[in-house]
Amino acid sequence: MINWMTWRPTVALLVRAGILPTGEREERCLANGCGGHLSEAEALQAADYLETVVAKMQPGERLLSDGSTTSQPKDYTVPISEWDKNEMNNRYSADYKVLKEFAEFCRRSGGFDVL
C-alpha cells in the first residue's frame, strides 16, 4: 500500500532516475492535493524503471529513502522524537511488494494525479 512512509522514497527514486523533475514538480508530488502528477509517458517510464529495481530486490527487502536496500525489519521501539538521519532513512522505505504493485499501477494508469 502506498502511504506517506512509502511514497517519499518512491518519489526520491523517480527523481534520481530522472523520471520526475526536481524542484516544484517533485515538491508537488510529495504533498497531497497540490497538483502533483505523472504524465502517461512518465508513468510508463516509472513502470519500466521500477520493474528493473524490483528485479534486483528479493521479496521482503525494502528500498530506503537513500536508494539502498535492506532486509532488516523496522525498529518500532525508537520514539519519533529520537529519530536521527539514519532512523529517518530506515523508516521512510518502500518494500518489494509496494514497489511491484506501484509499477503495475503505473503501467496501466495512463498517468495520474497525486491526491
DALIN-V783719 format. One record per pair of residues at least 24 apart in sequence whose ideal C-beta (glycine too) atoms are under 8 Angstrom apart, sorted by the first residue. I is the first residue (numbers start at 1). J is the second residue. D is the distance in whole Angstrom. If there is no record, write none. Layout:
# DALIN-V783719
{{I J D} {I J D}}
This chain:
# DALIN-V783719
{{1 98 7} {2 98 6} {2 102 6} {5 91 6} {5 92 6} {5 93 7} {6 92 8} {6 93 7} {6 94 4} {6 95 7} {6 98 5} {7 94 8} {8 65 6} {8 92 5} {9 63 6} {9 64 6} {9 65 4} {9 92 5} {9 93 6} {9 94 5} {10 63 8} {10 94 5} {10 98 8} {10 99 7} {10 102 6} {12 65 6} {12 67 7} {13 49 8} {13 50 8} {13 53 7} {13 63 7} {13 67 7} {13 94 8} {14 38 8} {14 46 6} {14 49 7} {16 67 6} {17 45 8} {17 46 8} {17 49 5} {19 45 5} {19 46 5} {19 49 6} {20 46 8} {28 114 7} {29 114 5} {31 114 8} {32 114 7} {32 115 6} {33 114 8} {33 115 6} {34 114 8} {35 113 8} {36 113 7} {36 114 3} {37 111 7} {37 112 7} {37 113 5} {37 114 6} {38 106 7} {38 109 8} {38 111 6} {38 112 6} {39 111 5} {40 109 8} {40 110 5} {40 111 4} {41 111 8} {42 111 7} {43 106 4} {43 107 8} {43 109 5} {43 110 7} {43 111 5} {43 112 6} {44 106 7} {44 107 7} {46 103 7} {46 106 4} {47 103 5} {47 104 7} {47 106 4} {47 107 4} {50 99 6} {50 100 8} {50 102 6} {50 103 4} {50 106 7} {51 103 5} {53 99 6} {54 96 6} {54 99 5} {54 100 5} {54 103 6} {57 96 5} {57 99 7} {58 96 7} {59 96 5} {59 97 7} {60 95 7} {60 96 6} {61 95 7} {61 96 5} {62 93 4} {62 94 7} {62 95 5} {62 96 7} {63 93 6} {63 94 5} {63 95 8} {63 99 6} {64 89 5} {64 90 6} {64 92 7} {64 93 5} {65 89 5} {65 92 4} {65 93 7}}
